[in-house]
Amino acid sequence: MAFFQYLKFDGVDLPLPVSYEVELHDVEADSGGETEAGTMQRDVVRSGVVNIAVTFQVTQKWLKLMTGFKKKEKISVDYFDTETAEMRNAGMYMDGFKSRLEKDTSYKGLWTVNFTLKEF
């Protein structure tokens, strides 16, 4: 049975994630806020900016590959868009990269890796 592909970095298919959470944010201008009359005013510059929190359990080979992607300024990410239920491409970067050894194995360990992808 084949698994659905949730993420692809620069054309490289990533393994099936343990967790995958998509957040959509609005970017507001500094001119927004509370007016003198006490009402809220939002000046949305850009809506639907994607942040994806993801967790993987991987071998050392994948840990090394993901650490390499962390060092890049920009990654071309194909991701599963929960809004359209289709794959979408965006330029993103990794933030909050963490890795933790779960179990020592003959394949140099089973690692839990988590990070957030943020859209430019």
OpenMM code with the backbone's topology and positions (N, CA, C; nanometers):
from openmm import Vec3, app, unit

residues = "MET ALA PHE PHE GLN TYR LEU LYS PHE ASP GLY VAL ASP LEU PRO LEU PRO VAL SER TYR GLU VAL GLU LEU HIS ASP VAL GLU ALA ASP SER GLY GLY GLU THR GLU ALA GLY THR MET GLN ARG ASP VAL VAL ARG SER GLY VAL VAL ASN ILE ALA VAL THR PHE GLN VAL THR GLN LYS TRP LEU LYS LEU MET THR GLY PHE LYS LYS LYS GLU LYS ILE SER VAL ASP TYR PHE ASP THR GLU THR ALA GLU MET ARG ASN ALA GLY MET TYR MET ASP GLY PHE LYS SER ARG LEU GLU LYS ASP THR SER TYR LYS GLY LEU TRP THR VAL ASN PHE THR LEU LYS GLU PHE".split()
positions = [
    Vec3(0.0831, -0.1179, 0.0000),
    Vec3(0.0000, 0.0000, 0.0000),
    Vec3(0.0875, 0.1242, 0.0000),
    Vec3(0.0613, 0.2157, -0.0908),
    Vec3(0.1387, 0.3386, -0.1009),
    Vec3(0.0788, 0.4454, -0.0098),
    Vec3(0.1664, 0.5253, 0.0494),
    Vec3(0.1212, 0.6344, 0.1345),
    Vec3(0.1069, 0.7618, 0.0523),
    Vec3(0.0233, 0.8514, 0.0979),
    Vec3(0.0053, 0.9814, 0.0344),
    Vec3(0.1305, 1.0645, 0.0600),
    Vec3(0.1749, 1.1423, -0.0378),
    Vec3(0.2921, 1.2273, -0.0228),
    Vec3(0.2498, 1.3649, 0.0272),
    Vec3(0.2866, 1.3994, 0.1507),
    Vec3(0.2480, 1.5274, 0.2098),
    Vec3(0.3480, 1.6384, 0.1811),
    Vec3(0.4766, 1.6048, 0.1779),
    Vec3(0.5802, 1.7064, 0.1615),
    Vec3(0.6873, 1.6619, 0.0626),
    Vec3(0.7355, 1.7610, -0.0124),
    Vec3(0.8464, 1.7395, -0.1047),
    Vec3(0.9329, 1.8645, -0.0980),
    Vec3(1.0627, 1.8482, -0.0696),
    Vec3(1.1566, 1.9605, -0.0609),
    Vec3(1.2476, 1.9581, -0.1824),
    Vec3(1.2463, 2.0644, -0.2621),
    Vec3(1.3317, 2.0741, -0.3810),
    Vec3(1.3263, 1.9467, -0.4648),
    Vec3(1.2083, 1.8888, -0.4797),
    Vec3(1.1891, 1.7696, -0.5614),
    Vec3(1.2152, 1.6375, -0.4909),
    Vec3(1.2571, 1.6405, -0.3640),
    Vec3(1.2857, 1.5193, -0.2868),
    Vec3(1.1626, 1.4820, -0.2046),
    Vec3(1.1078, 1.3612, -0.2268),
    Vec3(0.9943, 1.3126, -0.1482),
    Vec3(1.0390, 1.2848, -0.0060),
    Vec3(0.9716, 1.3453, 0.0912),
    Vec3(1.0034, 1.3200, 0.2315),
    Vec3(0.9217, 1.2020, 0.2829),
    Vec3(0.9690, 1.1368, 0.3898),
    Vec3(0.8927, 1.0244, 0.4462),
    Vec3(0.7594, 1.0709, 0.5044),
    Vec3(0.6745, 0.9756, 0.5344),
    Vec3(0.5436, 1.0054, 0.5925),
    Vec3(0.5626, 1.0684, 0.7304),
    Vec3(0.5037, 1.1864, 0.7545),
    Vec3(0.5212, 1.2506, 0.8854),
    Vec3(0.4372, 1.1839, 0.9941),
    Vec3(0.4833, 1.1964, 1.1179),
    Vec3(0.4074, 1.1511, 1.2345),
    Vec3(0.2930, 1.2480, 1.2612),
    Vec3(0.3208, 1.3795, 1.2454),
    Vec3(0.2162, 1.4810, 1.2586),
    Vec3(0.2389, 1.5889, 1.1539),
    Vec3(0.1274, 1.6505, 1.1126),
    Vec3(0.1291, 1.7494, 1.0054),
    Vec3(0.0176, 1.8494, 1.0354),
    Vec3(0.0546, 1.9743, 1.0658),
    Vec3(-0.0431, 2.0754, 1.1046),
    Vec3(-0.0229, 2.2023, 1.0221),
    Vec3(-0.1267, 2.2438, 0.9501),
    Vec3(-0.1201, 2.3620, 0.8645),
    Vec3(-0.1939, 2.4777, 0.9321),
    Vec3(-0.1266, 2.5928, 0.9416),
    Vec3(-0.1879, 2.7146, 0.9954),
    Vec3(-0.1839, 2.8220, 0.8876),
    Vec3(-0.2909, 2.8980, 0.8756),
    Vec3(-0.2973, 3.0102, 0.7821),
    Vec3(-0.3013, 3.1397, 0.8627),
    Vec3(-0.2109, 3.2323, 0.8302),
    Vec3(-0.2008, 3.3595, 0.9028),
    Vec3(-0.2252, 3.4763, 0.8090),
    Vec3(-0.2694, 3.5871, 0.8663),
    Vec3(-0.2812, 3.7120, 0.7928),
    Vec3(-0.1670, 3.8030, 0.8343),
    Vec3(-0.1115, 3.8752, 0.7369),
    Vec3(-0.0089, 3.9748, 0.7653),
    Vec3(-0.0780, 4.1105, 0.7630),
    Vec3(-0.0676, 4.1831, 0.8745),
    Vec3(-0.1344, 4.3124, 0.8874),
    Vec3(-0.0330, 4.4258, 0.8812),
    Vec3(-0.0762, 4.5379, 0.8247),
    Vec3(0.0069, 4.6582, 0.8198),
    Vec3(0.0122, 4.7221, 0.9576),
    Vec3(0.1130, 4.8043, 0.9797),
    Vec3(0.1263, 4.8751, 1.1071),
    Vec3(0.0145, 4.9766, 1.1285),
    Vec3(-0.0544, 5.0152, 1.0219),
    Vec3(-0.1596, 5.1161, 1.0320),
    Vec3(-0.2877, 5.0623, 1.0965),
    Vec3(-0.2975, 4.9311, 1.1152),
    Vec3(-0.4152, 4.8734, 1.1796),
    Vec3(-0.4112, 4.8947, 1.3301),
    Vec3(-0.5160, 4.8525, 1.3973),
    Vec3(-0.5209, 4.8648, 1.5420),
    Vec3(-0.6495, 4.9312, 1.5862),
    Vec3(-0.6466, 4.9836, 1.7069),
    Vec3(-0.7659, 5.0477, 1.7618),
    Vec3(-0.7690, 5.1949, 1.7209),
    Vec3(-0.8851, 5.2395, 1.6749),
    Vec3(-0.9016, 5.3798, 1.6351),
    Vec3(-0.9327, 5.4659, 1.7578),
    Vec3(-0.9373, 5.5977, 1.7377),
    Vec3(-0.9714, 5.6888, 1.8473),
    Vec3(-1.1123, 5.6645, 1.8985),
    Vec3(-1.2007, 5.6161, 1.8098),
    Vec3(-1.3395, 5.5885, 1.8486),
    Vec3(-1.3521, 5.4556, 1.9235),
    Vec3(-1.2431, 5.3820, 1.9339),
    Vec3(-1.2452, 5.2565, 2.0091),
    Vec3(-1.2819, 5.1338, 1.9270),
    Vec3(-1.2859, 5.1484, 1.7954),
    Vec3(-1.3147, 5.0316, 1.7110),
    Vec3(-1.1841, 4.9734, 1.6571),
    Vec3(-1.1870, 4.8455, 1.6238),
    Vec3(-1.0686, 4.7791, 1.5682),
    Vec3(-1.0670, 4.7948, 1.4169),
    Vec3(-0.9496, 4.8234, 1.3647),
    Vec3(-0.9318, 4.8353, 1.2208),
    Vec3(-0.8177, 4.7432, 1.1805),
    Vec3(-0.8445, 4.6569, 1.0840),
    Vec3(-0.7407, 4.5664, 1.0333),
    Vec3(-0.7068, 4.6063, 0.8909),
    Vec3(-0.5801, 4.6281, 0.8656),
    Vec3(-0.5313, 4.6530, 0.7307),
    Vec3(-0.4493, 4.5308, 0.6908),
    Vec3(-0.5174, 4.4351, 0.6286),
    Vec3(-0.4525, 4.3091, 0.5912),
    Vec3(-0.3750, 4.3305, 0.4626),
    Vec3(-0.2446, 4.3082, 0.4695),
    Vec3(-0.1564, 4.3217, 0.3548),
    Vec3(-0.1564, 4.1927, 0.2734),
    Vec3(-0.1601, 4.0813, 0.3439),
    Vec3(-0.1548, 3.9504, 0.2782),
    Vec3(-0.2285, 3.8507, 0.3656),
    Vec3(-0.3162, 3.7727, 0.3060),
    Vec3(-0.3891, 3.6724, 0.3844),
    Vec3(-0.3522, 3.5328, 0.3373),
    Vec3(-0.3686, 3.4373, 0.4273),
    Vec3(-0.3437, 3.2971, 0.3934),
    Vec3(-0.1981, 3.2574, 0.3867),
    Vec3(-0.1118, 3.3221, 0.4642),
    Vec3(0.0293, 3.2851, 0.4692),
    Vec3(0.0399, 3.1539, 0.5462),
    Vec3(0.1080, 3.0571, 0.4880),
    Vec3(0.1091, 2.9202, 0.5399),
    Vec3(0.2262, 2.8965, 0.6351),
    Vec3(0.1959, 2.8345, 0.7504),
    Vec3(0.2950, 2.7777, 0.8419),
    Vec3(0.2584, 2.6316, 0.8599),
    Vec3(0.3573, 2.5428, 0.8468),
    Vec3(0.3321, 2.3998, 0.8614),
    Vec3(0.4226, 2.3453, 0.9715),
    Vec3(0.3619, 2.2968, 1.0806),
    Vec3(0.4365, 2.2305, 1.1881),
    Vec3(0.4347, 2.0813, 1.1566),
    Vec3(0.5538, 2.0211, 1.1539),
    Vec3(0.5632, 1.8811, 1.1127),
    Vec3(0.6612, 1.8061, 1.2012),
    Vec3(0.6326, 1.6777, 1.2241),
    Vec3(0.7191, 1.5900, 1.3033),
    Vec3(0.7419, 1.4615, 1.2250),
    Vec3(0.8670, 1.4146, 1.2252),
    Vec3(0.9037, 1.2902, 1.1590),
    Vec3(0.9779, 1.1997, 1.2566),
    Vec3(0.9714, 1.0687, 1.2343),
    Vec3(1.0623, 0.9741, 1.2983),
    Vec3(1.1449, 0.9140, 1.1863),
    Vec3(1.2760, 0.9374, 1.1911),
    Vec3(1.3623, 0.9050, 1.0783),
    Vec3(1.4921, 0.8378, 1.1226),
    Vec3(1.5602, 0.7794, 1.0246),
    Vec3(1.6931, 0.7225, 1.0464),
    Vec3(1.7967, 0.8339, 1.0354),
    Vec3(1.9217, 0.7995, 1.0630),
    Vec3(2.0280, 0.8990, 1.0565),
    Vec3(2.0432, 0.9553, 0.9146),
    Vec3(2.0196, 0.8745, 0.8142),
    Vec3(2.0282, 0.9209, 0.6746),
    Vec3(1.9327, 1.0377, 0.6501),
    Vec3(1.8067, 1.0236, 0.6944),
    Vec3(1.7086, 1.1307, 0.6764),
    Vec3(1.7383, 1.2487, 0.7685),
    Vec3(1.7894, 1.2222, 0.8874),
    Vec3(1.8271, 1.3301, 0.9789),
    Vec3(1.9311, 1.4205, 0.9137),
    Vec3(2.0307, 1.3599, 0.8523),
    Vec3(2.1367, 1.4356, 0.7848),
    Vec3(2.0798, 1.5167, 0.6681),
    Vec3(1.9895, 1.4569, 0.5908),
    Vec3(1.9284, 1.5257, 0.4777),
    Vec3(1.8435, 1.6445, 0.5237),
    Vec3(1.7630, 1.6247, 0.6284),
    Vec3(1.6784, 1.7333, 0.6793),
    Vec3(1.7605, 1.8457, 0.7404),
    Vec3(1.8705, 1.8115, 0.8064),
    Vec3(1.9601, 1.9136, 0.8613),
    Vec3(2.0199, 1.9961, 0.7483),
    Vec3(2.0481, 1.9323, 0.6355),
    Vec3(2.0973, 2.0045, 0.5176),
    Vec3(1.9954, 2.1044, 0.4649),
    Vec3(1.8677, 2.0660, 0.4627),
    Vec3(1.7631, 2.1583, 0.4195),
    Vec3(1.7500, 2.2759, 0.5162),
    Vec3(1.7758, 2.2529, 0.6449),
    Vec3(1.7681, 2.3592, 0.7454),
    Vec3(1.8671, 2.4708, 0.7137),
    Vec3(1.9800, 2.4360, 0.6557),
    Vec3(2.0844, 2.5340, 0.6275),
    Vec3(2.0535, 2.6214, 0.5066),
    Vec3(1.9546, 2.5818, 0.4255),
    Vec3(1.9204, 2.6587, 0.3058),
    Vec3(1.8367, 2.7818, 0.3426),
    Vec3(1.8591, 2.8901, 0.2697),
    Vec3(1.7810, 3.0122, 0.2925),
    Vec3(1.6375, 2.9954, 0.2452),
    Vec3(1.6189, 2.9232, 0.1342),
    Vec3(1.4859, 2.9062, 0.0766),
    Vec3(1.4737, 2.7645, 0.0203),
    Vec3(1.3581, 2.7024, 0.0483),
    Vec3(1.3301, 2.5671, 0.0001),
    Vec3(1.2034, 2.5737, -0.0845),
    Vec3(1.2069, 2.5095, -0.1999),
    Vec3(1.0855, 2.4957, -0.2802),
    Vec3(1.0076, 2.3777, -0.2223),
    Vec3(0.8928, 2.4067, -0.1610),
    Vec3(0.8171, 2.3047, -0.0886),
    Vec3(0.6860, 2.2746, -0.1612),
    Vec3(0.6666, 2.1489, -0.1974),
    Vec3(0.5359, 2.1011, -0.2414),
    Vec3(0.4705, 2.0438, -0.1173),
    Vec3(0.3523, 2.0942, -0.0829),
    Vec3(0.2865, 2.0503, 0.0392),
    Vec3(0.1385, 2.0268, 0.0138),
    Vec3(0.0765, 1.9453, 0.1010),
    Vec3(-0.0662, 1.9196, 0.0928),
    Vec3(-0.1393, 2.0377, 0.1558),
    Vec3(-0.2155, 2.1095, 0.0725),
    Vec3(-0.2900, 2.2267, 0.1168),
    Vec3(-0.4252, 2.1812, 0.1705),
    Vec3(-0.4503, 2.2044, 0.2976),
    Vec3(-0.5756, 2.1594, 0.3597),
    Vec3(-0.6951, 2.2425, 0.3143),
    Vec3(-0.6708, 2.3594, 0.2573),
    Vec3(-0.7798, 2.4450, 0.2093),
    Vec3(-0.8407, 2.3902, 0.0797),
    Vec3(-0.7541, 2.3425, -0.0106),
    Vec3(-0.7999, 2.2931, -0.1407),
    Vec3(-0.7957, 2.1418, -0.1522),
    Vec3(-0.7339, 2.0742, -0.0555),
    Vec3(-0.7136, 1.9291, -0.0566),
    Vec3(-0.6346, 1.8851, -0.1794),
    Vec3(-0.5380, 1.9702, -0.2190),
    Vec3(-0.4501, 1.9410, -0.3314),
    Vec3(-0.3078, 1.9815, -0.2949),
    Vec3(-0.2121, 1.9366, -0.3759),
    Vec3(-0.0738, 1.9758, -0.3557),
    Vec3(-0.0539, 2.1178, -0.4079),
    Vec3(0.0311, 2.1934, -0.3379),
    Vec3(0.0605, 2.3314, -0.3748),
    Vec3(0.2088, 2.3560, -0.3548),
    Vec3(0.2666, 2.4488, -0.4279),
    Vec3(0.4084, 2.4801, -0.4156),
    Vec3(0.4259, 2.6204, -0.3588),
    Vec3(0.5253, 2.6364, -0.2715),
    Vec3(0.5566, 2.7676, -0.2144),
    Vec3(0.7036, 2.7713, -0.1740),
    Vec3(0.7598, 2.8916, -0.1726),
    Vec3(0.8939, 2.9123, -0.1192),
    Vec3(0.8845, 2.9255, 0.0315),
    Vec3(0.9600, 2.8436, 0.1047),
    Vec3(0.9531, 2.8434, 0.2509),
    Vec3(1.0926, 2.8319, 0.3111),
    Vec3(1.0966, 2.8513, 0.4429),
    Vec3(1.2192, 2.8264, 0.5185),
    Vec3(1.1826, 2.7501, 0.6447),
    Vec3(1.2831, 2.6822, 0.7037),
    Vec3(1.2627, 2.6045, 0.8263),
    Vec3(1.2908, 2.6910, 0.9481),
    Vec3(1.2074, 2.6752, 1.0497),
    Vec3(1.2261, 2.7475, 1.1750),
    Vec3(1.2057, 2.6493, 1.2908),
    Vec3(1.2808, 2.6653, 1.3979),
    Vec3(1.2627, 2.5829, 1.5180),
    Vec3(1.2991, 2.4371, 1.4984),
    Vec3(1.4039, 2.4084, 1.4239),
    Vec3(1.4459, 2.2701, 1.3972),
    Vec3(1.4952, 2.2037, 1.5254),
    Vec3(1.4360, 2.0893, 1.5604),
    Vec3(1.4791, 2.0122, 1.6782),
    Vec3(1.4899, 1.8657, 1.6401),
    Vec3(1.5927, 1.7989, 1.6922),
    Vec3(1.6080, 1.6548, 1.6719),
    Vec3(1.6347, 1.5889, 1.8064),
    Vec3(1.5780, 1.4681, 1.8238),
    Vec3(1.5916, 1.3965, 1.9506),
    Vec3(1.6107, 1.2479, 1.9203),
    Vec3(1.7110, 1.1874, 1.9839),
    Vec3(1.7339, 1.0442, 1.9693),
    Vec3(1.6276, 0.9689, 2.0484),
    Vec3(1.5529, 0.8828, 1.9801),
    Vec3(1.4479, 0.8048, 2.0461),
    Vec3(1.4989, 0.6679, 2.0880),
    Vec3(1.5780, 0.6072, 1.9999),
    Vec3(1.6233, 0.4714, 2.0268),
    Vec3(1.7504, 0.4458, 1.9487),
    Vec3(1.8481, 0.3871, 2.0143),
    Vec3(1.9719, 0.3508, 1.9462),
    Vec3(1.9493, 0.2186, 1.8740),
    Vec3(1.9812, 0.2175, 1.7455),
    Vec3(1.9630, 0.0962, 1.6647),
    Vec3(2.0904, 0.0675, 1.5877),
    Vec3(2.0915, -0.0433, 1.5170),
    Vec3(2.2071, -0.0778, 1.4347),
    Vec3(2.2203, 0.0164, 1.3148),
    Vec3(2.1152, 0.0952, 1.2849),
    Vec3(2.1192, 0.1925, 1.1760),
    Vec3(2.1513, 0.3321, 1.2270),
    Vec3(2.2228, 0.3419, 1.3387),
    Vec3(2.2683, 0.4675, 1.3994),
    Vec3(2.1541, 0.5499, 1.4565),
    Vec3(2.0502, 0.4846, 1.5018),
    Vec3(1.9472, 0.5518, 1.5782),
    Vec3(1.8184, 0.5808, 1.5036),
    Vec3(1.7122, 0.5893, 1.5828),
    Vec3(1.5828, 0.6357, 1.5362),
    Vec3(1.5642, 0.7743, 1.5960),
    Vec3(1.5422, 0.8733, 1.5118),
    Vec3(1.5384, 1.0121, 1.5530),
    Vec3(1.4001, 1.0725, 1.5337),
    Vec3(1.3585, 1.1565, 1.6281),
    Vec3(1.2384, 1.2377, 1.6111),
    Vec3(1.2849, 1.3769, 1.5728),
    Vec3(1.2349, 1.4253, 1.4602),
    Vec3(1.2713, 1.5566, 1.4081),
    Vec3(1.1437, 1.6381, 1.3940),
    Vec3(1.1452, 1.7600, 1.4469),
    Vec3(1.0301, 1.8479, 1.4259),
    Vec3(1.0785, 1.9895, 1.3950),
    Vec3(0.9975, 2.0583, 1.3143),
    Vec3(1.0282, 2.1947, 1.2729),
    Vec3(0.9014, 2.2576, 1.2164),
    Vec3(0.9083, 2.3872, 1.1924),
    Vec3(0.7983, 2.4602, 1.1298),
    Vec3(0.8472, 2.5170, 0.9981),
    Vec3(0.7673, 2.4974, 0.8941),
    Vec3(0.7945, 2.5578, 0.7649),
    Vec3(0.7141, 2.6871, 0.7575),
    Vec3(0.7808, 2.7956, 0.7178),
    Vec3(0.7141, 2.9250, 0.7098),
    Vec3(0.7255, 2.9781, 0.5669),
    Vec3(0.6114, 3.0207, 0.5131),
    Vec3(0.6070, 3.0722, 0.3762),
    Vec3(0.6636, 3.2134, 0.3709),
    Vec3(0.7401, 3.2420, 0.2642),
    Vec3(0.7914, 3.3776, 0.2420),
    Vec3(0.6797, 3.4690, 0.2009),
] * unit.nanometer
topology = app.Topology()
chain = topology.addChain("A")
for resn in residues:
    res = topology.addResidue(resn, chain)
    for name in ("N", "CA", "C"):
        topology.addAtom(name, app.Element.getBySymbol(name[0]), res)
